[in-house]
Structures are given as C-alpha cells and as structure tokens.
Amino acid sequence: MAEKSDLQKTVEDGLRTLGLKQGDLVFFHSNLASLAPARELVKLPNTGADVVIDAFCNVVGPTGTVAAPTLTATYVEGMGPSGKVFDPNETPSRVGSITDLFWRRPNAIRSHHPTHCVAAIGGRAAEYTAGHELVATFDWDSPYGRTVRWDGYICYFGTSTNTSTHIHAVEQWMGLPYLEQQVALVRGVNGEVLKVKTYGSPPGPRDFYRRDTSLVHEALVKAGIWKQATVGRATVTLMKARDCFDAAFRAIIAKPDLLMNQASDPWSDKYRPLVIEHVRARWGEAAD
C-alpha cells in the first residue's frame, strides 16, 4: 500500500473533526478544484481525486459506506441532459471528475437508474444501491431515501446546497406536482438502445441551483444542522440527511414555492399556483 500523503492526512483529519467516524454512511458531493492549487493537484495521480475518495473510505472504514452521485446525460434529446446511452459499466458521470473516478473503482457498486444513478463503496454498498431502477428517481426506497432512513450524512466537499440531489428527494416525497415522467436511453443486454421511462424527474429552473444564495440554503443555515470547516483549501460541510430533509420540508410548508425560481418565467408561472395549492391542501395554510 502506498504511503499516505500529507494532503490525504489533512482531509481525513478534517472529516473526523467534523464528526465522521468508523461505520458511518456518507453521501458526498465534491469539487476537486477546491482541494488545493492546480499546480499541486497535477502532480498527483488522477489530479488528486484519489486523495478525496481514499480519505472518505478510510474515515468510515470497511463497515461504513461512502456514496456519491454519478448522474448521466442520458435523457432523450430535449428532455434533459442528453447525448449518452446508459450503461452502468461505461457511461461517464456528468457531475465532476471525483465522481467519475469513484464509480470506476473495482470495489464500487453503481445503481442502475439511467439518469440519477449513485455509486457506493463499503459494507452496505450493494444493499444501498440495489433496485434503484425499479423505483421513482428519489423514492424512499432509492439510495437517496436510504441515506435518510439509514441515518446517513450528506457532505459538501468544496460544494454547497446547489449540488444537493437530496433536495429533489424532498420534492418527490412531498409529491410536488411539477415532477415528471420522462424517457431515457439505456443499453440493452444485446447492445440495443432502449427507451425507458423514469419517474420523478426534476424539470425546470430552481432557486437552489444558485450557490449559497438560495432560500433553501438560508433555511438550512438557520436550522443550524451542519458543521463546517476548511480542509486544505476546501470548505467542507457535514450534516445528517434526516436533518436536511426535516429542515427543507418545514421550509417548504412555510413557503411552498421555496425551491422554484423566485423570478417570473413560463415554467415557474405555470407551476407556482399548483405547488402552493398542493402544499396547503396537505399541510395547511402556509406563511407567505
């Protein structure tokens, strides 16, 4: 085994200081450029991506589980990110170099959802990723749901709430009326290209796609549910997934269109009254 670098030790120490420990489940979002200056990263294998992956795996240990989004561009043209055909063993991740390296590791298991697949390494990786293609994208029985149900953590490594796919899970669990059935391309067992339906796909412009300025970001900060530290040059945030869900859920009840674009656009103007009606019908009158 290669000797652990000082940078990896720094990352491991930072994750432990934030509260991550042996046996934990952690789902991390990442931005490799935040770790160190480019002149240092280019000297490392895979420009330092291994440092981040190895650090997470070492901190949670063999009984823990590390997961990452490995989203693809496999929608039928015009419906979302497109241009690829989904094969869990070939299709690249579109959400960063760390995630694309992560799912390619020999001990990683990747879920078979064609657009929002997740990869995991560790003691419960197979169970965590199983059956994702059989349920709605962010279903309670998807990896996103299991992060909450299994009392796992969400970590933003050099990123923020604008990258959090678990926010879409809150939308699905609340049954917000703009989630769509869409179509993705999948490679069949004989190499043929198949069209398959996906359920709960998240369309439209969103307020929380903006870094550190969104209403849901403000709600999570106000809830005081995360710890944050500087690790290397990266700002790293750690919180329990169930705390994230609870805070976002309560914030949407208070303001039903919280996650939607707050300015006027055709999509938001169409769905805003439907979302407000839906949330108030289920959870009572909301504050404006």
C-alpha distance (Angstrom), angle and dihedral (degrees) to the residues before:
residue distance angle dihedral
M1 . . .
A2 3.80 . .
E3 3.77 117.3 .
K4 3.77 112.8 -95.8
S5 3.81 112.9 -106.8
D6 3.78 123.6 -125.3
L7 3.81 88.3 -115.8
Q8 3.80 92.0 55.6
K9 3.80 90.7 48.4
T10 3.80 88.3 52.3
V11 3.80 91.5 52.1
E12 3.80 93.1 46.8
D13 3.79 92.2 48.5
G14 3.79 90.3 49.3
L15 3.80 93.6 51.0
R16 3.80 91.5 48.8
T17 3.80 91.1 48.7
L18 3.80 88.9 54.8
G19 3.81 89.3 54.7
L20 3.80 105.8 -96.8
K21 3.80 112.0 141.3
Q22 3.81 147.1 167.0
G23 3.80 113.6 -54.4
D24 3.82 96.5 19.8
L25 3.79 127.0 133.9
V26 3.80 112.6 -133.3
F27 3.80 129.7 178.8
F28 3.80 109.3 -161.9
H29 3.79 135.1 -164.7
S30 3.78 115.5 -160.1
N31 3.78 148.8 -165.4
L32 3.79 111.5 -167.5
A33 3.81 94.0 -164.5
S34 3.80 89.4 64.4
L35 3.82 93.8 62.2
A36 3.82 101.2 73.0
P37 3.82 141.4 -28.0
A38 3.79 114.1 -62.3
R39 3.81 91.1 -117.3
E40 3.82 88.2 63.2
L41 3.79 97.6 40.7
V42 3.81 94.3 53.6
K43 3.81 89.3 61.4
L44 3.81 91.4 60.2
P45 3.82 129.1 79.7
N46 3.79 109.4 -91.7
T47 3.83 86.6 5.0
G48 3.79 90.9 -76.4
A49 3.80 100.7 -51.9
D50 3.81 90.1 121.0
V51 3.80 89.5 58.0
V52 3.80 91.4 62.5
I53 3.80 95.9 42.1
D54 3.81 94.4 46.2
A55 3.79 91.3 47.1
F56 3.80 93.3 55.2
C57 3.80 92.5 44.8
N58 3.80 93.1 48.4
V59 3.79 94.1 48.3
V60 3.82 95.6 52.3
G61 3.81 92.8 36.0
P62 3.80 129.4 -155.6
T63 3.81 93.6 -50.0
G64 3.80 92.1 52.4
T65 3.79 128.1 75.6
V66 3.80 129.1 -132.6
A67 3.81 118.7 -162.1
A68 3.79 135.3 -178.3
P69 3.81 136.7 -179.4
T70 3.80 113.8 -103.0
L71 3.79 99.0 -178.6
T72 3.79 119.1 178.9
A73 3.80 140.4 -152.0
T74 3.79 97.4 -122.0
Y75 3.79 106.3 122.4
V76 3.77 117.4 122.7
E77 3.79 107.4 -92.0
G78 3.77 113.5 -76.7
M79 3.81 96.3 19.7
G80 3.79 100.3 81.7
P81 3.82 140.0 -50.2
S82 3.81 102.3 -9.7
G83 3.79 144.8 166.5
K84 3.83 100.8 90.4
V85 3.78 136.6 83.3
F86 3.80 114.0 -135.4
D87 3.77 119.0 -113.1
P88 3.84 112.8 154.7
N89 3.80 89.8 -144.6
E90 3.80 97.0 49.4
T91 3.80 116.2 18.6
P92 3.81 112.2 102.6
S93 3.78 124.0 -127.0
R94 3.81 113.5 -110.5
V95 3.83 94.8 -157.5
G96 3.77 103.9 78.5
S97 3.79 144.2 -49.1
I98 3.81 94.8 -89.8
T99 3.81 92.2 56.1
D100 3.80 92.1 46.8
L101 3.79 91.3 52.7
F102 3.81 91.7 42.6
W103 3.81 97.5 61.7
R104 3.82 91.5 45.1
R105 3.81 93.5 61.8
P106 3.81 112.2 111.8
N107 3.81 92.6 -121.7
A108 3.82 95.1 48.0
I109 3.80 122.2 105.0
R110 3.78 117.9 -155.3
S111 3.78 124.2 -156.9
H112 3.79 117.9 -123.1
H113 3.78 100.1 -127.0
P114 3.82 103.6 128.9
T115 3.83 99.6 -139.5
H116 3.83 109.4 19.9
C117 3.79 102.9 29.9
V118 3.79 121.3 162.2
A119 3.82 129.7 -151.8
A120 3.80 126.2 -150.1
I121 3.80 139.6 -173.0
G122 3.78 125.2 -164.0
G123 3.75 146.9 43.9
R124 3.83 98.1 -30.2
A125 3.81 99.5 26.6
A126 3.80 95.4 117.4
E127 3.80 93.3 48.4
Y128 3.79 92.0 43.6
T129 3.82 95.1 54.8
A130 3.81 98.8 35.4
G131 3.79 120.8 121.7
H132 3.80 97.8 2.3
E133 3.79 91.3 137.9
L134 3.81 90.4 56.3
V135 3.80 97.8 60.2
A136 3.79 138.4 49.0
T137 3.79 113.5 -70.8
F138 3.83 97.5 -98.8
D139 3.79 98.3 20.5
W140 3.80 123.4 154.3
D141 3.83 85.7 -108.8
S142 3.81 94.0 49.3
P143 3.81 123.0 94.2
Y144 3.80 87.9 -98.0
G145 3.78 90.3 56.5
R146 3.78 92.1 45.0
T147 3.80 90.8 55.5
V148 3.80 86.8 63.8
R149 3.80 98.5 36.3
W150 3.80 92.7 49.1
D151 3.81 92.1 49.3
G152 3.79 93.0 -114.4
Y153 3.78 131.4 163.7
I154 3.79 132.4 -111.6
C155 3.80 114.9 -145.6
Y156 3.79 128.2 -168.3
F157 3.81 106.4 -158.6
G158 3.79 103.8 -168.0
T159 3.80 90.3 -26.1
S160 3.79 135.4 84.6
T161 3.79 143.4 -148.6
N162 3.81 91.6 -59.3
T163 3.82 87.9 76.7
S164 3.81 97.5 46.5
T165 3.79 112.9 121.0
H166 3.81 88.4 -177.7
I167 3.81 88.2 73.3
H168 3.81 86.3 65.7
A169 3.81 87.5 52.5
V170 3.80 89.2 60.6
E171 3.81 88.8 52.7
Q172 3.79 91.1 52.5
W173 3.79 96.0 45.2
M174 3.81 89.1 51.0
G175 3.80 90.1 49.4
L176 3.80 94.6 -127.4
P177 3.80 107.1 -167.9
Y178 3.80 99.6 -127.0
L179 3.82 96.3 67.9
E180 3.79 109.4 111.1
Q181 3.75 145.5 -149.4
Q182 3.80 105.6 -125.0
V183 3.81 138.7 169.6
A184 3.80 129.5 -113.1
L185 3.80 134.7 -176.2
V186 3.81 118.5 -114.0
R187 3.82 131.6 -177.7
G188 3.80 110.1 -120.0
V189 3.81 125.7 -140.2
N190 3.81 90.8 -96.0
G191 3.80 94.2 46.0
E192 3.78 95.7 -97.7
V193 3.82 120.9 138.9
L194 3.79 112.8 -115.5
K195 3.78 131.4 -170.8
V196 3.80 113.3 -134.4
K197 3.79 131.8 -178.9
T198 3.78 122.0 -117.2
Y199 3.78 122.8 -161.5
G200 3.78 128.1 -147.3
S201 3.80 96.5 20.7
P202 3.83 111.7 171.3
P203 3.83 111.3 -126.5
G204 3.77 132.4 175.0
P205 3.81 137.6 41.7
R206 3.80 116.0 -53.5
D207 3.78 134.7 -158.4
F208 3.81 91.9 -138.8
Y209 3.80 93.7 59.5
R210 3.83 85.5 80.8
R211 3.81 114.0 90.5
D212 3.82 115.6 -109.6
T213 3.79 95.0 -25.0
S214 3.80 102.6 82.6
L215 3.78 127.7 112.5
V216 3.79 93.0 -121.6
H217 3.81 90.1 51.2
E218 3.79 88.7 54.3
A219 3.81 90.0 48.6
L220 3.81 92.6 52.3
V221 3.81 91.7 47.4
K222 3.81 90.5 49.2
A223 3.80 90.4 50.1
G224 3.81 89.7 59.6
I225 3.78 92.7 -141.2
W226 3.80 101.5 138.4
K227 3.75 142.0 65.5
Q228 3.78 119.6 -142.1
A229 3.81 134.0 -166.2
T230 3.79 141.1 162.4
V231 3.81 110.3 -108.3
G232 3.78 112.3 -174.6
R233 3.79 98.2 -39.4
A234 3.80 94.3 -35.8
T235 3.78 126.2 103.5
V236 3.80 104.4 -134.5
T237 3.80 123.8 -164.4
L238 3.82 126.3 -168.7
M239 3.81 128.3 -172.9
K240 3.77 139.7 152.6
A241 3.79 111.3 -94.7
R242 3.79 92.4 -134.7
D243 3.81 90.3 54.7
C244 3.81 89.3 51.8
F245 3.79 90.9 50.0
D246 3.80 93.3 47.3
A247 3.81 94.5 48.3
A248 3.82 93.3 46.3
F249 3.81 91.6 45.2
R250 3.80 92.2 52.8
A251 3.80 92.1 44.9
I252 3.82 91.4 53.1
I253 3.81 91.0 50.1
A254 3.80 88.1 54.1
K255 3.82 92.7 45.2
P256 3.82 111.9 15.6
D257 3.82 95.6 -165.5
L258 3.84 92.2 49.3
L259 3.79 94.3 123.5
M260 3.80 96.8 42.4
N261 3.79 127.7 90.7
Q262 3.80 104.9 -80.4
A263 3.80 91.9 -149.4
S264 3.78 124.4 72.6
D265 3.81 118.9 -86.7
P266 3.82 130.6 146.3
W267 3.82 95.9 -103.4
S268 3.81 95.1 46.1
D269 3.80 93.0 43.0
K270 3.81 89.4 53.7
Y271 3.79 97.6 48.6
R272 3.80 103.8 31.1
P273 3.85 96.0 82.8
L274 3.81 90.7 43.6
V275 3.81 91.8 52.1
I276 3.81 92.8 47.4
E277 3.81 91.1 49.1
H278 3.82 92.1 47.3
V279 3.81 95.7 49.6
R280 3.79 94.7 44.3
A281 3.80 92.1 47.3
R282 3.82 91.2 54.5
W283 3.79 103.1 34.3
G284 3.79 106.3 20.8
E285 3.76 135.9 -107.6
A286 3.81 111.4 -19.9
A287 3.74 129.4 -148.2
D288 3.81 115.5 -107.1
